[in-house]
Amino acid sequence: MATPPHPRTWVLLAMSVGVFCVQLDAFALNFALPRIGADLGAPGDGAQWAVSGYLLSTGTLMLGAGRLGDLFGRRGPLVLGLSLFGAASVGCALATSLPMLVAARAVQGAGSAVIMPVGLALLTNVYPEHLRGRATGLALGIGGAATACGPFVGGTLTETLSWRAVFWLNVPLTALGAVWASRAAESRDTGGPRRHLDWRGLLTVTGALAALAVLLDRAQRGAPRGEMAFLVLLCAALLGAFVHAERRAPHPLVGFALFRNGLYVALTLTGAVANTAAVMFLFVVPQSLQDRWGCSAMAAGVAFLPAALAMAVGGPLAGRVATRDAAPAMAACLGAGALGLSGLALAPSFPVYLTVATCCGAALGFGNALTLVATQGVIRPERAGEASGVTKTVITVVAGLGVALAGVGAGAAADTALLVTAAGCAAACAALLGWRVRHGPDLGGRGRCHLR
């Protein structure tokens, strides 16, 4: 008689499926937008809202979702997030107008916002410390493969079947993931008051993040200055209200003690730079393969495959990095990323470009995964949802800011974006190394990095 899987295996399976679907849908529609616009009669760049609605919803809700999982249990929200994502995928596949599609994508983003921080926190709590990083790294590696291959999976399905097939693909996967998640062991924060939610903090920070997300989206579309100024003021006012509410709350949504954990803050901020570089890499390289080097969409997908696989391998490798080595490993990734992005902008031939892209993809994929693995290793497990929500929110917001400020275009504009991003990686690498020299290598030790 076969031995049943350990309960924590169900968590790993559910999280792997969830992060795969979340990352796939974040990037799979890039090549399908023209067809979506034509099929649904969307004028101009209206179809872009199918991507923006998903990203705005995800970035806005992650922080609150992580803490809700800590307070009320993580298994139920993970099941809910997977189910919501799958149900919304059905709505996307059946959409007959652009507003229907955008609304379904926003619901999909809400499911994504629950899956990522709650799933990471559940993995952190059900796996023992010596296996925790490897399990998280494996799940993130699967997500990394979906991130890197998403645009070409979406393009291929759109050309051979329909853009709706991208969404139908999610349905059986999320259903299976929800079943696996329902078999997982439960966990929650047992160190604080049960079921006490800081509603004022939740509403103000969600509003601030929503205003910031809309601001970033409108900035990339060239919105009028008056509208931009209003959004900036609204975001600042809501953020100020959030800080004021947290200082007065007896049980805040985000404990400010988290930000006294120096290693957590250092890894989150520099990891945000690595994530921004990875996003820029994923936008610019596939586009450059077609515009600069003359590849068809299919040929570009094949040419990008080594870089995509290199990014995916980064997750499992990051899971093997000890906490004490996280800071120097992140600095190495940022330094290699800076060199790789510069090399892409200056590559003299196609073979050189592909070689540099593969090496750069490996460095950025490793750094991106290391951010989530290492930050979960330096906080108390019972507050893992809070920490993962903060980390995911920070890296998402910084990536949005980076893409908006650097700009992503073709030709010389793409090379400029790569060089600007490379400079950011180099600056973050230098800052992290300087911080580590100042505070010493012992800060990675267990006793001091669990300051909570």
C-alpha positions in Angstrom: 0.0 0.0 0.0 1.4 3.4 -1.1 2.4 5.8 1.7 0.3 9.0 1.5 2.2 12.2 0.9 3.2 14.3 3.9 0.7 17.1 4.6 3.3 19.7 3.8 3.8 18.2 0.3 0.2 19.4 -0.5 1.3 23.0 0.3 4.3 22.8 -2.0 2.1 21.4 -4.8 -0.6 23.9 -4.3 1.8 26.9 -4.1 3.7 25.7 -7.2 0.6 25.5 -9.3 -0.6 28.8 -7.9 2.6 30.8 -8.6 2.8 29.2 -12.1 -0.7 30.5 -13.0 -0.1 33.9 -11.4 3.2 34.5 -13.2 1.9 33.1 -16.5 -1.1 35.4 -16.6 1.0 38.4 -15.6 3.0 38.1 -18.9 1.1 35.8 -21.3 -1.2 38.5 -22.8 1.6 40.8 -24.0 1.6 39.3 -27.6 -2.2 38.7 -27.6 -3.3 42.2 -26.9 -3.8 43.2 -30.6 -6.0 40.1 -31.2 -8.0 40.8 -28.0 -8.5 44.4 -29.1 -9.7 43.3 -32.5 -12.0 40.6 -31.2 -13.6 42.7 -28.5 -13.7 46.0 -30.5 -11.4 47.9 -28.2 -10.3 51.2 -29.6 -6.6 52.3 -29.5 -4.7 50.8 -26.6 -7.8 49.9 -24.7 -6.9 46.2 -24.6 -3.9 47.2 -22.4 -6.4 47.5 -19.6 -6.6 43.7 -19.6 -3.0 43.7 -18.3 -3.2 46.8 -16.2 -6.4 45.7 -14.4 -4.7 42.5 -13.4 -1.5 44.1 -12.1 -3.3 47.0 -10.4 -5.5 44.6 -8.4 -2.6 42.4 -7.5 -0.4 45.1 -6.3 -3.1 46.8 -4.3 -4.3 43.8 -2.3 -1.2 41.8 -1.4 -0.3 43.6 1.8 -3.7 43.1 3.4 -4.1 39.6 2.2 -0.8 38.5 3.8 -1.8 39.8 7.3 -5.3 38.3 7.0 -3.8 34.9 6.5 -1.7 35.4 9.6 -4.7 36.2 11.7 -7.4 33.9 10.4 -5.4 31.0 9.1 -3.6 30.5 5.8 -5.0 27.3 4.4 -8.5 28.7 3.8 -7.3 31.9 2.1 -5.0 29.8 -0.2 -8.0 27.6 -1.2 -10.1 30.8 -1.8 -7.4 32.5 -3.8 -6.9 29.5 -6.1 -10.6 29.1 -6.5 -11.1 32.8 -7.2 -8.3 32.8 -9.7 -9.8 29.8 -11.5 -13.4 31.2 -11.5 -12.2 34.5 -12.8 -10.3 32.7 -15.6 -13.5 31.2 -16.8 -15.0 34.8 -16.8 -12.0 36.0 -18.9 -12.4 33.1 -21.4 -16.1 33.8 -21.9 -15.8 37.6 -22.0 -17.7 39.2 -24.9 -16.6 42.8 -24.3 -13.6 44.6 -23.0 -15.3 45.8 -19.8 -16.2 42.2 -19.0 -12.7 41.1 -19.6 -11.1 43.8 -17.5 -13.5 43.2 -14.6 -12.7 39.4 -14.7 -9.0 40.2 -14.8 -9.3 42.5 -11.8 -10.9 39.6 -9.9 -8.1 37.3 -11.1 -5.7 39.8 -9.7 -7.4 39.7 -6.3 -7.0 35.9 -6.3 -3.3 36.4 -7.2 -2.9 38.9 -4.4 -4.1 36.2 -1.9 -2.1 33.3 -3.4 1.4 34.8 -3.3 1.8 36.1 0.3 -0.4 33.5 1.9 1.2 30.7 0.0 4.7 31.8 0.9 3.7 32.2 4.5 2.2 28.7 4.6 5.3 27.2 3.1 7.4 29.0 5.7 5.3 27.6 8.6 4.8 24.0 7.5 8.4 23.2 6.5 11.1 22.9 9.1 13.9 25.5 8.9 16.4 23.2 7.1 13.9 22.5 4.3 12.1 25.8 4.1 14.3 27.6 1.7 14.5 24.7 -0.7 10.7 24.3 -0.8 10.1 28.0 -1.4 12.9 28.1 -4.0 11.3 25.2 -5.9 7.9 26.8 -6.0 9.4 30.1 -7.1 11.5 28.3 -9.8 8.3 26.9 -11.3 6.9 30.5 -11.2 10.1 31.8 -12.8 9.6 29.4 -15.8 6.1 30.7 -16.2 7.3 34.3 -16.0 10.0 33.8 -18.6 7.9 31.7 -21.0 4.6 33.5 -20.5 4.7 35.9 -23.4 5.5 33.1 -25.9 3.0 30.7 -24.4 0.4 33.4 -24.8 1.5 34.2 -28.3 1.6 30.6 -29.5 -1.9 29.8 -28.0 -3.2 33.0 -29.6 -1.9 32.1 -33.0 -2.8 28.4 -33.0 -6.0 28.4 -31.0 -7.3 31.6 -29.4 -6.3 34.1 -26.7 -9.1 32.6 -24.7 -7.0 29.4 -24.4 -4.6 31.2 -22.1 -7.4 31.5 -19.5 -8.8 28.0 -20.1 -5.4 26.6 -19.2 -5.7 28.0 -15.7 -9.0 26.3 -14.9 -7.9 22.7 -14.3 -4.6 23.8 -12.8 -6.2 26.0 -10.2 -8.9 23.4 -9.4 -6.2 20.9 -8.8 -4.3 23.4 -6.7 -7.4 24.2 -4.6 -7.9 20.5 -3.8 -4.2 20.1 -2.8 -4.4 23.3 -0.7 -7.5 21.9 1.2 -5.4 18.9 2.3 -2.6 21.1 3.8 -1.9 21.6 7.4 -3.3 24.8 8.9 -1.2 27.6 10.4 -1.8 31.1 11.8 -0.1 33.7 14.1 -0.6 32.3 17.6 1.6 34.9 19.2 -0.9 37.8 19.2 -4.6 38.5 19.7 -6.8 36.2 17.7 -9.0 37.7 14.8 -8.3 41.3 15.6 -8.0 43.1 12.3 -6.8 46.7 12.0 -9.5 47.8 9.6 -8.5 51.5 9.5 -4.9 50.5 8.5 -6.2 48.0 6.0 -8.5 50.5 4.2 -6.0 53.4 4.2 -3.0 51.3 2.9 -5.2 49.6 0.3 -6.4 53.0 -0.9 -2.9 54.4 -1.0 -1.6 51.5 -3.0 -4.6 51.7 -5.4 -3.9 55.4 -6.0 -0.2 54.7 -6.6 -1.0 51.8 -9.0 -3.4 54.0 -11.0 -0.7 56.8 -10.9 1.9 54.5 -12.4 -0.5 53.3 -15.1 -1.6 56.7 -16.1 2.0 58.0 -16.1 2.9 55.4 -18.7 -0.1 56.6 -20.8 0.9 60.2 -20.7 -2.0 61.5 -18.5 -2.5 65.3 -18.1 -0.5 67.0 -15.3 -3.5 67.9 -13.4 -4.7 64.3 -13.1 -1.2 63.2 -12.1 -0.9 65.9 -9.4 -4.3 64.9 -8.0 -3.2 61.2 -7.8 0.1 62.1 -6.2 -1.7 64.2 -3.5 -4.3 61.4 -2.9 -1.6 58.8 -2.6 0.3 60.9 -0.1 -2.7 61.8 2.0 -3.8 58.1 2.2 -0.3 57.0 3.0 0.0 59.6 5.8 -3.4 58.5 7.2 -2.1 54.9 7.2 1.1 55.8 9.1 -1.0 57.8 11.6 -3.4 54.9 12.1 -0.7 52.3 12.6 1.0 54.4 15.2 -2.2 54.6 17.2 -3.5 51.1 16.7 -3.0 48.6 19.5 -2.6 45.8 17.0 -1.4 47.4 13.7 -1.8 45.8 10.3 2.0 46.2 9.8 4.1 46.3 12.9 6.9 48.9 12.6 9.2 46.5 14.4 9.5 44.7 11.1 11.4 47.7 9.7 13.9 47.5 12.6 15.0 44.1 11.2 18.0 45.5 9.2 18.6 42.4 7.1 15.0 42.1 6.1 14.9 45.7 5.0 18.2 45.5 3.1 17.1 42.3 1.3 13.7 43.7 0.5 15.0 47.0 -0.9 17.8 45.5 -3.0 15.6 42.7 -4.0 13.1 45.2 -5.3 15.9 46.5 -7.6 16.6 42.9 -8.8 13.0 42.4 -9.5 12.7 45.6 -11.5 15.7 44.5 -13.5 14.1 41.1 -14.2 10.9 42.8 -15.3 12.8 45.1 -17.6 14.8 42.1 -18.9 11.6 40.3 -19.7 10.1 43.2 -21.6 13.1 44.4 -23.5 14.9 41.1 -24.6 11.9 39.4 -26.3 11.1 42.7 -28.0 14.7 43.3 -29.1 15.0 39.8 -30.5 12.3 40.8 -33.0 13.0 44.5 -33.6 16.8 44.6 -33.4 17.7 41.1 -34.6 14.8 40.5 -37.0 13.4 37.3 -35.4 9.8 36.2 -35.9 7.7 35.7 -32.8 8.2 32.0 -32.9 12.0 32.3 -33.6 12.3 34.8 -30.8 10.6 32.3 -28.4 13.1 29.6 -29.3 16.0 32.0 -29.0 14.8 33.2 -25.6 14.4 29.6 -24.3 17.9 29.3 -22.8 17.5 32.6 -20.9 14.0 31.5 -19.7 15.4 28.2 -18.4 18.3 30.0 -16.7 15.8 32.2 -14.9 13.7 29.2 -13.8 16.8 27.4 -12.3 17.4 30.5 -10.1 14.6 29.6 -7.8 15.8 26.2 -6.6 19.3 27.5 -6.4 18.3 30.5 -4.3 16.6 28.1 -1.9 19.9 26.6 -1.0 21.5 29.8 0.2 22.0 30.1 3.9 20.6 33.1 5.7 24.1 34.3 6.6 25.1 34.3 2.9 22.0 36.0 1.6 23.4 39.6 1.5 26.6 38.8 -0.4 24.7 36.5 -2.7 22.2 39.3 -3.5 25.1 41.7 -4.1 26.7 39.2 -6.5 23.4 38.9 -8.4 23.0 42.6 -8.7 26.6 43.1 -9.9 26.2 40.3 -12.5 22.9 41.8 -13.5 24.5 45.2 -14.0 27.2 43.7 -16.2 24.6 41.6 -18.1 22.2 44.4 -18.8 25.0 46.6 -20.0 26.3 43.8 -22.2 22.9 43.4 -23.8 22.8 47.1 -24.8 26.3 46.9 -26.3 26.3 43.4 -27.7 28.0 43.5 -31.2 26.5 40.2 -32.6 23.5 37.9 -32.3 25.4 35.0 -30.7 27.0 37.3 -28.1 23.6 38.8 -27.4 22.1 35.4 -26.7 25.0 34.3 -24.5 24.8 37.5 -22.4 21.0 37.2 -22.2 21.3 33.6 -20.8 23.9 34.7 -18.2 21.9 37.8 -17.3 18.7 35.8 -17.0 20.4 33.4 -14.6 21.6 36.2 -12.3 18.3 38.1 -12.3 16.3 34.9 -11.8 18.4 33.9 -8.9 18.2 37.4 -7.3 14.5 37.7 -7.8 13.9 34.3 -6.1 16.4 35.0 -3.3 14.4 38.1 -2.3 11.4 36.0 -1.4 13.3 33.1 0.0 15.7 35.1 2.2 13.2 37.6 3.6 11.1 34.7 4.8 14.1 33.3 6.6 14.9 36.3 8.7 11.5 36.9 10.3 9.4 35.0 12.8 7.4 32.3 10.9 4.1 33.2 12.6 4.3 36.7 11.1 5.4 35.4 7.7 2.2 36.6 5.9 2.8 40.2 7.1 6.4 40.1 5.9 5.7 38.4 2.6 2.9 40.9 1.9 5.2 43.8 2.6 8.0 42.4 0.5 5.7 41.5 -2.5 4.1 45.0 -2.3 7.5 46.8 -2.2 9.0 44.9 -5.1 5.8 45.3 -7.2 5.6 49.0 -6.6 9.3 49.6 -7.2 9.1 47.6 -10.5 6.2 49.7 -11.6 8.1 52.9 -10.8 11.2 51.6 -12.6 9.4 50.7 -15.8 7.5 54.0 -15.8 10.6 56.1 -15.2 13.1 54.2 -17.4 10.6 53.7 -20.2 10.5 50.6 -22.5 10.7 51.0 -26.2 12.5 49.7 -29.2 16.0 50.2 -30.6 17.9 53.0 -28.9 15.1 53.5 -26.3 15.4 49.9 -25.3 19.2 50.1 -24.9 18.8 53.2 -22.8 16.3 51.5 -20.6 18.8 48.6 -20.1 21.7 50.9 -19.3 19.6 52.9 -16.8 18.5 49.7 -15.1 22.1 48.4 -15.1 23.1 51.6 -13.3 20.4 51.0 -10.7 21.6 47.4 -10.1 25.2 48.6 -9.7 24.1 51.3 -7.2 22.1 48.7 -5.2 25.0 46.3 -5.2 27.4 49.0 -3.8 24.8 50.1 -1.2 24.3 46.5 0.0 28.0 45.8 0.2 28.5 49.0 2.1 25.7 48.2 4.5 27.1 44.7 5.2 30.6 46.1 5.8 29.1 48.6 8.3 27.0 46.1 10.2 29.3 43.0 9.8 28.5 39.5 8.6 27.1 38.3 11.9 23.8 40.1 11.3 22.8 37.2 9.1 22.9 35.0 12.2 19.7 33.6 13.6 19.6 35.4 16.8 19.8 39.0 15.5 17.8 38.6 12.3 14.7 37.6 14.1 14.3 40.9 15.8 10.5 41.1 15.9 
